[in-house]
Amino acid sequence: MTERARVAVVTGAASGIGAATTQQLLEDGFQVAAVDLGPPESPVGHEPHLTVQADVGDEDQVEAAFASVHDAFGHVDVLVNNAGVTGSRQATVCHETSLSDWEHVMGVNVRGVFLCTRAALPNMLRRKSGHIITLASIAGIVAFPGRCAYTTSKGAALMFTKSLAVDYAGQGVRANAVCPGMVATPMTRWRLDVPELREAVERNIPLGRVATPEEVADCVSVLAGDRLAYLNGHALALDGGWTAL
């Protein structure tokens, strides 16, 4: 009898960490559903088995997206909550952050994680098996100066992960978070493409450089596999030693 392929859903899969994670999970043998607000970039490697356009902060779109995933595959083994935003350059310290900036960041980074997880859980609970992996940030562990909304949202995402881990472990569903430091993605290009700003960032990293999306994808891949089956409710910092200082 042919072994059933495992199924993963990756949100924010069109670029950056999401695109790298999609490719890595495909190489790992997963059937992958790639969910994003816009169309995916032309993949460098394998095409995902299913692509779905959806705003993770919109309840109806998320429910429709996961209905499509369940119709296509019948189940979900791993959900990777990767979709996220940092906010505009005006989303800085609290008193200078507009309500619209605050709500946009929370709508993707907190509401989106909640909606996608809620949509995936019933199927996982029926099967008594599943893993929710959320891309938080070291900003959920230590505050990023001048990024009030982002830091708050990632702290919420991390505690949401811990809540899931406590509530559902007894029913076969685990939850863990990956907490990257600075990663070279389209979202951080505005900073990292300016030499003096990049140097300022890398001075705070003991390894002396920012991470690549592929390095974060490797971390997700390890969690999505079967080798760390006892890991639950954990925040895995992937930051080159930043938070060790």
Residue pairs with C-beta under 8 A, 6 or more apart in sequence:
5 29
5 30
5 31
6 29
6 30
6 31
6 77
6 78
7 30
7 31
7 32
7 33
7 69
7 73
7 75
7 76
7 77
7 78
8 25
8 30
8 31
8 32
8 33
8 76
8 77
8 78
8 79
8 80
8 224
9 32
9 33
9 35
9 66
9 69
9 76
9 78
9 79
9 80
9 116
9 120
10 18
10 21
10 22
10 25
10 32
10 33
10 34
10 35
10 48
10 80
10 82
11 18
11 35
11 36
11 56
11 79
11 80
11 81
11 82
11 83
11 112
11 116
12 18
12 35
12 36
12 56
12 82
12 83
12 84
12 135
13 19
13 21
13 22
13 32
13 34
13 35
13 36
13 40
13 48
13 51
13 82
14 34
14 36
14 37
14 38
14 39
14 40
14 41
15 40
15 41
15 185
15 186
16 183
16 185
16 186
16 187
16 213
17 82
17 135
17 180
17 183
17 185
17 213
17 216
17 217
18 34
18 36
18 80
18 82
18 83
19 40
19 41
19 43
19 213
20 212
20 213
20 214
20 216
20 217
21 80
21 82
21 213
21 216
21 217
21 220
21 221
22 32
22 34
22 43
22 48
23 43
23 44
23 45
23 46
23 217
24 214
24 217
24 218
24 220
24 221
25 32
25 78
25 80
25 217
25 220
25 221
25 224
26 32
26 45
26 46
26 48
27 45
27 46
28 221
28 224
28 225
30 77
30 78
30 224
31 49
31 50
31 73
32 48
32 49
32 50
33 48
33 49
33 50
33 51
33 52
33 68
33 69
33 72
33 73
33 76
34 40
34 48
34 50
34 51
34 52
35 51
35 52
35 53
35 54
35 56
35 65
35 83
35 116
36 51
36 52
36 53
36 54
36 83
37 53
37 54
37 55
37 56
37 83
38 53
39 51
39 53
40 48
40 51
49 72
49 73
50 68
50 69
50 72
50 73
52 65
52 68
52 69
54 61
54 62
54 64
54 65
55 61
55 62
56 62
56 83
56 108
56 111
56 112
56 113
56 115
56 116
57 107
57 108
57 111
57 112
57 115
58 115
59 115
62 112
62 115
62 116
62 119
63 119
65 119
66 76
66 116
66 119
66 120
69 76
70 76
70 123
75 123
75 124
75 127
76 120
76 123
76 124
76 130
77 129
77 130
77 131
78 130
78 131
78 132
78 133
78 224
79 116
79 117
79 120
79 130
79 131
79 132
79 133
80 133
80 134
80 135
80 220
80 224
81 112
81 113
81 116
81 117
81 132
81 133
81 134
81 135
81 157
82 135
83 108
83 112
83 116
84 108
84 109
84 112
84 135
84 153
85 104
85 105
85 108
85 109
85 187
86 105
86 147
86 150
86 187
86 188
87 97
87 101
87 102
87 104
87 105
87 147
87 149
87 150
88 101
88 104
89 190
90 96
90 97
90 98
90 101
91 97
91 98
91 101
91 102
91 105
91 147
91 148
91 149
91 150
92 146
92 147
92 148
93 146
93 148
94 148
97 148
97 149
101 149
102 149
105 149
105 150
105 153
106 149
106 152
106 153
106 156
109 150
109 153
109 154
109 156
109 157
110 153
110 156
110 157
110 160
113 134
113 157
113 160
114 160
117 132
117 134
117 160
117 164
120 130
120 132
121 130
121 132
121 168
121 173
123 130
124 130
124 172
124 173
125 168
125 171
125 172
125 173
127 172
128 171
128 172
128 173
129 172
129 173
130 172
130 173
130 174
131 173
131 174
131 175
131 176
131 223
131 224
132 161
132 164
132 173
132 174
132 175
132 176
133 175
133 176
133 177
133 178
133 220
133 223
133 224
134 157
134 158
134 160
134 161
134 175
134 176
134 177
134 178
135 157
135 177
135 178
135 180
135 216
135 220
136 154
136 157
136 158
136 161
136 177
136 178
136 179
136 235
137 144
137 150
137 154
137 157
137 179
137 180
137 181
138 179
138 180
138 181
138 237
138 239
138 242
138 243
139 147
139 150
139 151
139 154
139 155
140 151
140 154
140 155
140 156
140 157
140 158
140 177
140 179
140 235
141 158
141 179
141 235
141 237
141 243
142 243
143 151
144 150
144 151
154 179
157 177
158 177
158 179
158 235
161 175
161 176
161 177
161 233
161 235
162 175
162 233
164 173
164 175
164 233
165 174
165 175
165 176
165 232
165 233
166 233
168 174
168 175
169 232
169 233
174 229
174 231
174 232
175 232
175 233
176 223
176 231
176 232
176 233
176 234
176 235
176 236
177 234
177 235
177 236
178 216
178 219
178 220
178 223
178 236
178 238
179 235
179 236
179 237
179 238
179 239
180 211
180 216
180 219
180 238
180 239
181 205
181 210
181 211
181 237
181 238
181 239
181 240
181 242
181 243
182 188
182 192
182 201
182 205
182 210
182 211
182 239
182 242
183 210
183 211
183 212
183 213
183 215
183 216
184 192
184 210
184 211
184 212
184 213
185 213
188 210
191 197
191 198
191 201
192 198
192 201
192 210
198 210
201 210
202 208
202 209
202 210
204 242
204 245
205 239
205 240
205 241
205 242
206 240
206 241
206 242
206 244
206 245
207 240
207 241
208 240
209 240
210 240
211 238
211 239
211 240
215 238
216 238
219 236
219 238
222 228
223 231
223 236
237 243
